[in-house]
Amino acid sequence: MKFTLYGEGEGLSADLDRPFVTVSQDCVADVSISARKAGVQIGWSVAQAKALMPDVQVVEPIVEPQALASVYQVLWDASPFVKTLPRQLAFFVQLPSRHPPLSEVRSICRRFDDLLNGEQRVRVGLAEHPFAAEALVRWSRMERVPQALYYRVGRQQLLISPAIASMLAGGEPILDWTNALPIAVVSAIPKSCRSELINLGVHRLHDLDTVTDDMLVSRFGTEALSWRWIGKRRQYGPIVADSPPGEHLMIWRSPLGEPMPENGWDSVLESLAARLCQKLVRSDSGVRRIALRWQTDTGSGEWMKTFKRPVYQGDAVMAQLQGWRDRVAGRWLEEMELEAVDVQLLPTVQSGFLLFGEGYEPARAAAKSKLQCVREQLVRKFPKIRIGAVPDFRELRLAAVLGGLSG
């Protein structure tokens, strides 16, 4: 079983140790811990934040804050199944375990506590699948989640879903607790639609069952019918994991005083491509964009190449990088780097299987067998029926002529 940890950072958009807010599009996008305790809320204007807390510092969000990078590195050290969401200062982590991994989660939170300053913290929720974990954290920002467990690990906040809390108490997991999720925090529903649903009196997910299908379709379209099942699903697929920086970077450096002559450059690139693709195959991934960097006796250079589809074979990478020698100047190669910049999971291709007779058969074969049964029943009931293409007059005349010639 895979348990999911979802976390949202507070004060991770800037590396400051004093009260601050970060502003994006004239609105408060992130709030430090001191400012949050003073009452400053995300979404406020700068004037509102200054009116409530005059000494708060207003800054622009940093593109790559060190605090957020440190949090992600802790997660990559703990599990390979990590999905980072830098714009939301959030993340997903899947932890395979037979039992709720409380000790592992506490260890992660303690490492956060050592790395972050007093104006920064992370609120994490441990749940049975990704949707439940995200719902737990977002719901807790509005009100207390019934039957959920709340803990503090240093300055960090840890929440346990009602399903896992029931498992820890020795009972059966409560799997329908997300049906009471407030509509305002359901990210699967567009924000504008959430506001309109609240105006219609739909405040929780289970309230959608009180709205007729005609009303949902007329107001929001046919896709609104799927909203009823958001909180009722029991199976959720794995997250799309990221890779840590530098994991898909292959480097070749020449021994001191022994640069590579031109006739060996292709072999260097082939070895880098083979090593890179071996790592990609182990993670069921392919590369969509690749960066080639070099250092020769006359200077350095870089070439970025984008592929139409994910590539995971060394020969295919070499074929896509044809012509790279025309971009390199010099006679001696001192260093070369090959990095997979955009890595994507390869799509899973599996034949569909249906239950037919007493076993499972491929969907195409099962459908053909079922069609044959229907045909036999029709012929038995209507002996004069003709199934198949009916020949036209020209085909019948040609058949008659050929029949006459053979006679």
The 8 nearest C-alpha neighbors of each residue, nearest first, counted from 0:
[[1, 96, 95, 97, 2, 98, 94, 127],
 [2, 0, 95, 94, 93, 96, 3, 127],
 [1, 3, 127, 94, 93, 128, 126, 95],
 [4, 2, 93, 128, 126, 129, 92, 125],
 [3, 5, 125, 92, 124, 91, 132, 93],
 [6, 4, 91, 124, 132, 123, 133, 90],
 [5, 7, 123, 89, 122, 90, 124, 121],
 [6, 8, 89, 122, 121, 88, 123, 9],
 [7, 9, 121, 88, 11, 120, 89, 122],
 [10, 8, 120, 11, 119, 121, 31, 30],
 [9, 11, 31, 119, 30, 12, 29, 118],
 [12, 10, 9, 13, 67, 8, 66, 119],
 [11, 13, 60, 10, 61, 64, 29, 21],
 [14, 12, 11, 61, 15, 64, 60, 10],
 [13, 15, 64, 66, 65, 16, 11, 12],
 [16, 14, 17, 13, 118, 19, 18, 116],
 [15, 17, 118, 116, 117, 14, 18, 119],
 [16, 18, 15, 19, 118, 33, 31, 56],
 [19, 17, 55, 33, 34, 31, 56, 118],
 [20, 18, 56, 55, 31, 57, 17, 30],
 [21, 19, 30, 57, 29, 31, 56, 58],
 [20, 22, 58, 59, 29, 60, 28, 57],
 [21, 23, 27, 28, 26, 59, 25, 58],
 [22, 24, 26, 25, 28, 27, 21, 59],
 [23, 25, 26, 22, 27, 28, 44, 42],
 [26, 24, 23, 22, 44, 27, 45, 43],
 [27, 25, 44, 42, 22, 23, 24, 43],
 [26, 28, 22, 42, 41, 43, 21, 29],
 [29, 27, 22, 41, 21, 23, 26, 42],
 [30, 28, 21, 20, 27, 10, 41, 12],
 [31, 29, 20, 10, 35, 34, 19, 9],
 [30, 32, 10, 118, 34, 19, 33, 18],
 [31, 33, 118, 35, 34, 119, 36, 30],
 [34, 32, 36, 35, 18, 31, 37, 118],
 [33, 35, 37, 31, 36, 32, 18, 39],
 [34, 36, 32, 39, 38, 37, 33, 30],
 [35, 37, 33, 38, 34, 32, 39, 31],
 [38, 36, 34, 35, 39, 33, 52, 51],
 [37, 39, 35, 36, 40, 34, 51, 52],
 [38, 40, 35, 34, 48, 37, 41, 51],
 [41, 39, 43, 42, 38, 35, 30, 27],
 [40, 42, 27, 28, 43, 29, 30, 39],
 [41, 43, 27, 26, 40, 28, 44, 29],
 [44, 42, 27, 41, 26, 40, 47, 45],
 [43, 45, 26, 47, 46, 27, 25, 48],
 [44, 46, 48, 47, 49, 26, 43, 27],
 [47, 45, 49, 44, 48, 50, 43, 51],
 [48, 46, 50, 44, 45, 49, 43, 51],
 [47, 49, 45, 51, 50, 46, 39, 52],
 [50, 48, 53, 52, 46, 51, 47, 45],
 [49, 51, 47, 48, 52, 53, 46, 45],
 [50, 52, 48, 49, 53, 47, 39, 38],
 [51, 53, 49, 54, 55, 50, 48, 37],
 [54, 52, 49, 55, 50, 51, 48, 56],
 [55, 53, 52, 56, 49, 18, 19, 51],
 [56, 54, 19, 18, 53, 52, 57, 49],
 [55, 57, 19, 20, 18, 54, 58, 17],
 [58, 56, 20, 19, 21, 55, 22, 59],
 [59, 57, 21, 20, 56, 22, 60, 19],
 [58, 60, 21, 22, 61, 57, 23, 13],
 [61, 59, 12, 21, 13, 62, 58, 22],
 [62, 60, 64, 63, 13, 12, 59, 14],
 [61, 63, 64, 60, 12, 13, 85, 86],
 [62, 64, 61, 65, 68, 67, 12, 85],
 [65, 63, 61, 66, 67, 13, 12, 62],
 [64, 66, 68, 67, 69, 63, 14, 13],
 [65, 67, 69, 68, 64, 11, 70, 14],
 [68, 66, 70, 69, 65, 64, 11, 71],
 [67, 69, 65, 71, 70, 66, 72, 64],
 [68, 70, 72, 66, 67, 71, 65, 73],
 [71, 69, 67, 73, 68, 72, 66, 111],
 [70, 72, 74, 68, 73, 69, 75, 67],
 [71, 73, 75, 69, 74, 70, 76, 68],
 [74, 72, 76, 70, 71, 75, 69, 77],
 [73, 75, 77, 71, 76, 72, 78, 70],
 [76, 74, 72, 78, 77, 73, 79, 71],
 [75, 77, 73, 74, 78, 72, 79, 71],
 [76, 78, 74, 75, 73, 79, 107, 103],
 [79, 77, 75, 80, 76, 74, 81, 94],
 [78, 80, 75, 81, 77, 240, 76, 242],
 [81, 79, 240, 78, 93, 92, 82, 238],
 [82, 80, 92, 240, 91, 79, 241, 83],
 [83, 81, 240, 91, 241, 90, 239, 92],
 [82, 84, 90, 85, 81, 89, 91, 241],
 [83, 85, 89, 90, 87, 86, 88, 82],
 [86, 84, 88, 87, 83, 89, 67, 90],
 [87, 85, 88, 84, 89, 83, 62, 12],
 [86, 88, 89, 85, 84, 7, 8, 90],
 [89, 87, 85, 8, 86, 7, 84, 11],
 [90, 88, 7, 84, 87, 6, 8, 85],
 [89, 91, 83, 84, 6, 82, 5, 92],
 [92, 90, 5, 82, 4, 81, 83, 6],
 [93, 91, 81, 4, 3, 80, 5, 82],
 [92, 94, 3, 80, 2, 1, 4, 95],
 [93, 95, 2, 1, 3, 96, 92, 78],
 [96, 94, 1, 0, 2, 93, 97, 100],
 [97, 95, 98, 0, 1, 94, 100, 99],
 [96, 98, 0, 99, 95, 1, 100, 2],
 [97, 99, 96, 100, 0, 101, 2, 95],
 [98, 100, 101, 96, 2, 97, 163, 167],
 [101, 99, 103, 102, 98, 104, 96, 94],
 [102, 100, 104, 103, 99, 105, 106, 125],
 [101, 103, 105, 104, 100, 106, 99, 107],
 [104, 102, 106, 100, 101, 105, 107, 77],
 [105, 103, 107, 101, 106, 102, 108, 100],
 [106, 104, 108, 102, 107, 103, 101, 109],
 [105, 107, 103, 109, 104, 108, 102, 110],
 [108, 106, 104, 110, 105, 109, 103, 111],
 [107, 109, 111, 105, 110, 106, 152, 155],
 [110, 108, 112, 106, 111, 107, 105, 113],
 [109, 111, 113, 107, 112, 108, 114, 106],
 [112, 110, 108, 114, 109, 113, 115, 107],
 [111, 113, 109, 110, 114, 115, 153, 108],
 [112, 114, 110, 111, 115, 109, 116, 108],
 [113, 115, 111, 112, 110, 116, 69, 66],
 [116, 114, 112, 119, 111, 113, 66, 120],
 [117, 115, 118, 119, 16, 114, 112, 120],
 [116, 118, 119, 16, 115, 32, 120, 154],
 [119, 117, 32, 31, 116, 16, 10, 33],
 [120, 118, 10, 116, 117, 9, 115, 11],
 [119, 121, 9, 155, 8, 154, 115, 122],
 [120, 122, 8, 155, 7, 9, 123, 6],
 [121, 123, 156, 6, 7, 157, 155, 8],
 [124, 122, 6, 157, 5, 158, 156, 121],
 [123, 125, 158, 5, 132, 136, 4, 159],
 [126, 124, 4, 159, 132, 3, 160, 158],
 [127, 125, 132, 160, 3, 128, 131, 2],
 [126, 128, 2, 3, 131, 163, 132, 129],
 [127, 129, 3, 131, 126, 130, 2, 132],
 [130, 128, 132, 131, 3, 133, 127, 235],
 [131, 129, 133, 132, 128, 134, 235, 126],
 [130, 132, 134, 128, 129, 133, 126, 135],
 [133, 131, 126, 129, 135, 5, 124, 134],
 [134, 132, 130, 135, 136, 131, 5, 137],
 [133, 135, 131, 137, 132, 136, 138, 130],
 [134, 136, 132, 138, 133, 137, 131, 124],
 [137, 135, 139, 133, 138, 134, 124, 132],
 [138, 136, 134, 140, 139, 135, 184, 133],
 [137, 139, 135, 140, 141, 136, 134, 142],
 [138, 140, 136, 142, 143, 141, 137, 144],
 [141, 139, 138, 137, 142, 136, 143, 135],
 [142, 140, 139, 138, 143, 137, 184, 181],
 [143, 141, 139, 140, 144, 138, 145, 137],
 [142, 144, 139, 145, 141, 138, 140, 147],
 [143, 145, 147, 139, 142, 146, 138, 135],
 [146, 144, 147, 143, 161, 176, 148, 142],
 [147, 145, 161, 144, 148, 164, 160, 165],
 [148, 146, 161, 160, 145, 144, 159, 164],
 [147, 149, 159, 158, 146, 164, 150, 160],
 [150, 148, 158, 157, 159, 147, 151, 156],
 [151, 149, 157, 156, 158, 152, 148, 159],
 [150, 152, 156, 155, 153, 157, 154, 149],
 [153, 151, 155, 154, 108, 156, 109, 150],
 [152, 154, 155, 151, 112, 109, 108, 156],
 [153, 155, 152, 112, 120, 151, 156, 117],
 [156, 154, 152, 121, 120, 153, 151, 122],
 [155, 157, 122, 151, 150, 123, 152, 121],
 [156, 158, 150, 123, 151, 124, 149, 122],
 [159, 157, 124, 149, 148, 125, 123, 150],
 [160, 158, 148, 125, 147, 124, 164, 126],
 [159, 161, 147, 126, 162, 163, 164, 125],
 [162, 160, 147, 164, 146, 163, 165, 173],
 [163, 161, 172, 173, 165, 160, 164, 174],
 [162, 164, 166, 165, 160, 161, 167, 172],
 [165, 163, 161, 167, 166, 162, 160, 159],
 [164, 166, 168, 170, 172, 162, 163, 167],
 [167, 165, 163, 169, 170, 168, 172, 164],
 [168, 166, 164, 169, 165, 163, 170, 99],
 [167, 169, 165, 166, 170, 164, 163, 171],
 [170, 168, 166, 167, 165, 171, 164, 172],
 [171, 169, 165, 166, 168, 172, 167, 173],
 [170, 172, 166, 165, 173, 169, 162, 168],
 [171, 173, 162, 165, 166, 174, 163, 170],
 [174, 172, 162, 175, 161, 176, 171, 165],
 [173, 175, 176, 172, 162, 233, 177, 161],
 [176, 174, 177, 178, 173, 231, 230, 179],
 [177, 175, 178, 174, 179, 173, 161, 162],
 [176, 178, 180, 230, 179, 175, 131, 134],
 [179, 177, 230, 205, 204, 176, 180, 175],
 [178, 180, 177, 203, 204, 205, 176, 181],
 [179, 181, 177, 203, 178, 204, 182, 138],
 [182, 180, 203, 183, 202, 184, 179, 204],
 [181, 183, 203, 185, 202, 184, 204, 193],
 [182, 184, 181, 185, 193, 194, 202, 197],
 [185, 183, 182, 181, 186, 137, 138, 134],
 [186, 184, 182, 187, 188, 183, 181, 134],
 [185, 187, 188, 184, 189, 190, 183, 134],
 [188, 186, 185, 189, 229, 226, 184, 190],
 [187, 189, 186, 185, 193, 190, 192, 226],
 [190, 188, 192, 191, 193, 187, 186, 185],
 [189, 191, 193, 192, 188, 194, 186, 183],
 [190, 192, 194, 193, 189, 195, 188, 196],
 [193, 191, 195, 189, 190, 194, 196, 188],
 [192, 194, 190, 196, 191, 195, 183, 182],
 [195, 193, 197, 191, 192, 196, 198, 190],
 [194, 196, 198, 192, 197, 193, 199, 191],
 [197, 195, 199, 193, 201, 198, 194, 192],
 [196, 198, 201, 200, 194, 199, 202, 195],
 [197, 199, 195, 196, 200, 194, 201, 202],
 [200, 198, 196, 197, 201, 195, 202, 194],
 [199, 201, 197, 198, 202, 196, 206, 195],
 [200, 202, 197, 196, 206, 199, 203, 207],
 [201, 203, 197, 182, 181, 200, 206, 204],
 [204, 202, 181, 182, 206, 179, 180, 205],
 [203, 205, 178, 206, 180, 179, 207, 182],
 [204, 206, 178, 207, 203, 208, 179, 227],
 [207, 205, 201, 203, 208, 204, 209, 202],
 [206, 208, 205, 209, 210, 204, 227, 201],
 [209, 207, 206, 210, 205, 227, 211, 204],
 [208, 210, 207, 206, 211, 205, 201, 212],
 [211, 209, 207, 208, 212, 214, 215, 206],
 [212, 210, 214, 213, 215, 209, 208, 207],
 [211, 213, 215, 214, 216, 210, 224, 217],
 [214, 212, 216, 211, 215, 217, 210, 218],
 [213, 215, 217, 211, 212, 216, 218, 210],
 [216, 214, 212, 218, 213, 217, 219, 223],
 [215, 217, 220, 221, 213, 219, 218, 214],
 [216, 218, 214, 215, 220, 213, 219, 221],
 [219, 217, 215, 216, 214, 220, 213, 223],
 [218, 220, 216, 215, 223, 217, 221, 192],
 [221, 219, 216, 222, 223, 217, 218, 215],
 [220, 222, 216, 223, 224, 219, 215, 225],
 [223, 221, 224, 220, 225, 219, 226, 216],
 [222, 224, 221, 226, 225, 220, 219, 215],
 [225, 223, 222, 226, 221, 227, 215, 212],
 [224, 226, 223, 227, 228, 222, 229, 221],
 [227, 225, 223, 229, 228, 224, 188, 222],
 [226, 228, 225, 229, 207, 224, 208, 204],
 [229, 227, 231, 226, 230, 225, 232, 224],
 [230, 228, 226, 231, 227, 232, 225, 204],
 [229, 231, 178, 177, 228, 232, 204, 175],
 [232, 230, 228, 229, 233, 175, 178, 177],
 [233, 231, 230, 234, 228, 229, 235, 175],
 [232, 234, 231, 235, 174, 230, 128, 175],
 [233, 235, 232, 236, 128, 231, 127, 237],
 [236, 234, 128, 233, 237, 129, 232, 130],
 [235, 237, 238, 234, 128, 129, 239, 130],
 [238, 236, 239, 235, 93, 129, 240, 80],
 [237, 239, 240, 236, 82, 80, 91, 129],
 [240, 238, 82, 237, 241, 344, 81, 80],
 [239, 241, 82, 81, 80, 238, 242, 79],
 [242, 240, 82, 81, 83, 239, 243, 80],
 [241, 243, 244, 246, 240, 81, 79, 247],
 [242, 244, 246, 245, 75, 241, 72, 71],
 [245, 243, 246, 242, 247, 248, 72, 340],
 [244, 246, 248, 247, 243, 338, 242, 249],
 [245, 247, 244, 248, 243, 242, 249, 338],
 [246, 248, 245, 339, 338, 275, 249, 278],
 [249, 247, 338, 245, 246, 337, 250, 339],
 [248, 250, 337, 336, 271, 338, 275, 247],
 [251, 249, 336, 335, 248, 337, 252, 271],
 [250, 252, 335, 334, 336, 253, 249, 267],
 [253, 251, 334, 333, 254, 335, 250, 258],
 [252, 254, 333, 258, 257, 334, 255, 251],
 [255, 253, 257, 256, 252, 258, 333, 259],
 [254, 256, 257, 253, 258, 252, 333, 259],
 [255, 257, 254, 258, 253, 333, 259, 331],
 [256, 258, 254, 255, 253, 259, 333, 331],
 [259, 257, 333, 253, 332, 331, 256, 260],
 [258, 260, 332, 331, 263, 257, 333, 261],
 [261, 259, 331, 262, 263, 330, 332, 258],
 [262, 260, 263, 264, 330, 331, 259, 332],
 [261, 263, 260, 264, 265, 259, 266, 330],
 [264, 262, 266, 261, 265, 260, 259, 267],
 [263, 265, 267, 261, 266, 262, 268, 259],
 [266, 264, 268, 267, 263, 269, 262, 261],
 [265, 267, 269, 263, 268, 264, 270, 262],
 [268, 266, 264, 270, 265, 269, 271, 263],
 [267, 269, 271, 265, 266, 270, 272, 264],
 [270, 268, 266, 272, 271, 267, 273, 265],
 [269, 271, 273, 267, 268, 272, 266, 274],
 [270, 272, 268, 274, 269, 273, 249, 275],
 [271, 273, 269, 275, 313, 270, 274, 276],
 [272, 274, 313, 270, 276, 275, 271, 269],
 [275, 273, 277, 271, 276, 272, 270, 278],
 [276, 274, 272, 278, 277, 273, 271, 279],
 [277, 275, 279, 273, 278, 311, 274, 312],
 [278, 276, 274, 280, 275, 279, 273, 281],
 [277, 279, 281, 276, 275, 280, 274, 282],
 [278, 280, 276, 284, 282, 277, 281, 285],
 [281, 279, 283, 277, 282, 278, 284, 276],
 [280, 282, 278, 279, 283, 277, 284, 276],
 [281, 283, 280, 279, 284, 278, 344, 285],
 [284, 282, 280, 281, 345, 344, 279, 285],
 [285, 283, 344, 279, 345, 282, 343, 280],
 [284, 286, 309, 311, 310, 343, 342, 279],
 [285, 287, 342, 309, 310, 288, 341, 339],
 [286, 288, 309, 306, 341, 305, 308, 342],
 [289, 287, 305, 341, 340, 304, 286, 306],
 [288, 290, 339, 340, 304, 338, 303, 305],
 [289, 291, 303, 338, 302, 337, 304, 339],
 [290, 292, 337, 302, 301, 336, 303, 338],
 [293, 291, 301, 336, 335, 300, 302, 290],
 [294, 292, 335, 299, 300, 334, 336, 301],
 [293, 295, 299, 334, 333, 298, 332, 335],
 [296, 294, 332, 333, 298, 297, 331, 329],
 [295, 297, 331, 329, 298, 332, 330, 294],
 [296, 298, 329, 295, 328, 299, 294, 330],
 [299, 297, 295, 294, 296, 300, 328, 329],
 [300, 298, 294, 293, 295, 301, 297, 292],
 [299, 301, 293, 292, 294, 298, 302, 327],
 [302, 300, 292, 291, 293, 303, 290, 299],
 [301, 303, 291, 290, 304, 292, 300, 323],
 [304, 302, 290, 289, 291, 301, 305, 288],
 [303, 305, 289, 288, 290, 302, 306, 320],
 [306, 304, 288, 287, 289, 307, 303, 341],
 [307, 305, 287, 308, 288, 304, 309, 310],
 [306, 308, 305, 287, 309, 310, 288, 286],
 [309, 307, 306, 287, 310, 286, 285, 305],
 [308, 310, 285, 287, 286, 311, 343, 306],
 [311, 309, 285, 286, 312, 308, 287, 315],
 [310, 312, 285, 276, 279, 286, 280, 309],
 [313, 311, 315, 314, 276, 310, 316, 273],
 [312, 314, 273, 272, 316, 315, 276, 317],
 [315, 313, 317, 316, 312, 318, 272, 269],
 [314, 316, 318, 312, 313, 317, 319, 310],
 [317, 315, 313, 319, 318, 314, 320, 312],
 [318, 316, 320, 314, 319, 315, 313, 321],
 [317, 319, 315, 316, 320, 321, 314, 313],
 [318, 320, 316, 317, 321, 315, 306, 304],
 [321, 319, 317, 318, 323, 322, 316, 304],
 [322, 320, 318, 319, 323, 317, 324, 316],
 [321, 323, 324, 325, 320, 326, 319, 318],
 [322, 324, 325, 326, 321, 320, 327, 302],
 [325, 323, 327, 326, 322, 321, 328, 264],
 [324, 326, 323, 322, 327, 328, 321, 329],
 [327, 325, 324, 323, 328, 322, 300, 302],
 [328, 326, 324, 325, 329, 323, 300, 293],
 [329, 327, 297, 326, 330, 295, 298, 325],
 [330, 328, 297, 295, 296, 331, 327, 332],
 [329, 331, 261, 260, 296, 332, 328, 295],
 [332, 330, 260, 259, 295, 296, 258, 329],
 [331, 333, 295, 259, 258, 334, 294, 260],
 [334, 332, 258, 253, 295, 294, 252, 331],
 [333, 335, 252, 294, 293, 251, 332, 253],
 [336, 334, 293, 251, 292, 250, 294, 252],
 [337, 335, 250, 292, 249, 291, 251, 293],
 [336, 338, 291, 249, 290, 248, 271, 292],
 [339, 337, 248, 290, 247, 289, 340, 249],
 [338, 340, 289, 247, 341, 286, 288, 342],
 [339, 341, 289, 288, 338, 342, 290, 286],
 [340, 342, 288, 287, 339, 286, 343, 289],
 [343, 341, 286, 285, 287, 339, 340, 284],
 [344, 342, 284, 285, 286, 345, 341, 309],
 [343, 345, 284, 283, 285, 346, 342, 239],
 [344, 346, 284, 283, 285, 343, 347, 309],
 [347, 345, 344, 348, 284, 283, 343, 309],
 [346, 348, 345, 349, 344, 283, 350, 284],
 [349, 347, 346, 350, 345, 351, 344, 283],
 [350, 348, 351, 347, 352, 346, 361, 362],
 [349, 351, 352, 361, 348, 362, 363, 360],
 [350, 352, 362, 361, 349, 353, 363, 360],
 [351, 353, 361, 362, 360, 359, 350, 354],
 [354, 352, 362, 359, 360, 355, 361, 365],
 [353, 355, 359, 358, 360, 356, 352, 357],
 [356, 354, 358, 359, 353, 357, 365, 360],
 [355, 357, 358, 354, 359, 360, 365, 353],
 [356, 358, 355, 359, 354, 360, 353, 365],
 [359, 357, 356, 355, 354, 360, 353, 352],
 [360, 358, 354, 353, 355, 352, 361, 357],
 [359, 361, 352, 353, 365, 362, 355, 358],
 [362, 360, 352, 364, 363, 351, 365, 353],
 [361, 363, 352, 365, 351, 353, 364, 366],
 [364, 362, 366, 365, 361, 367, 351, 360],
 [365, 363, 367, 361, 366, 362, 368, 360],
 [366, 364, 362, 368, 367, 363, 360, 361],
 [365, 367, 369, 363, 364, 368, 362, 370],
 [366, 368, 364, 370, 369, 365, 363, 371],
 [369, 367, 371, 365, 370, 366, 364, 372],
 [368, 370, 366, 372, 371, 367, 365, 373],
 [369, 371, 367, 373, 368, 372, 366, 374],
 [370, 372, 374, 368, 369, 373, 375, 367],
 [373, 371, 369, 375, 374, 370, 376, 368],
 [372, 374, 370, 376, 371, 375, 377, 369],
 [373, 375, 371, 377, 372, 376, 370, 378],
 [376, 374, 372, 378, 377, 373, 379, 371],
 [375, 377, 379, 373, 374, 378, 380, 372],
 [378, 376, 374, 380, 379, 375, 381, 373],
 [377, 379, 381, 382, 375, 380, 376, 374],
 [380, 378, 376, 377, 381, 382, 375, 374],
 [379, 381, 377, 378, 382, 376, 375, 384],
 [380, 382, 378, 384, 383, 379, 377, 376],
 [383, 381, 378, 384, 379, 380, 377, 385],
 [384, 382, 381, 385, 378, 380, 379, 386],
 [383, 385, 381, 382, 386, 378, 377, 380],
 [384, 386, 383, 387, 389, 378, 382, 388],
 [387, 385, 384, 388, 374, 389, 378, 377],
 [386, 388, 389, 385, 390, 384, 374, 378],
 [387, 389, 390, 386, 385, 391, 394, 384],
 [388, 390, 387, 391, 385, 386, 394, 392],
 [391, 389, 394, 388, 395, 392, 393, 387],
 [390, 392, 394, 393, 395, 389, 396, 388],
 [393, 391, 395, 394, 396, 390, 397, 389],
 [394, 392, 396, 395, 391, 397, 390, 398],
 [393, 395, 397, 396, 392, 391, 390, 398],
 [394, 396, 398, 392, 393, 397, 399, 391],
 [397, 395, 399, 393, 398, 394, 392, 400],
 [396, 398, 400, 394, 399, 395, 393, 401],
 [397, 399, 395, 401, 396, 400, 402, 394],
 [400, 398, 402, 396, 397, 401, 403, 395],
 [401, 399, 403, 397, 402, 398, 396, 404],
 [402, 400, 404, 398, 403, 399, 397, 405],
 [401, 403, 399, 405, 400, 404, 398, 406],
 [404, 402, 400, 406, 401, 405, 399, 398],
 [405, 403, 401, 406, 402, 400, 399, 398],
 [404, 406, 402, 403, 401, 400, 399, 398],
 [405, 403, 404, 402, 401, 400, 399, 398]]
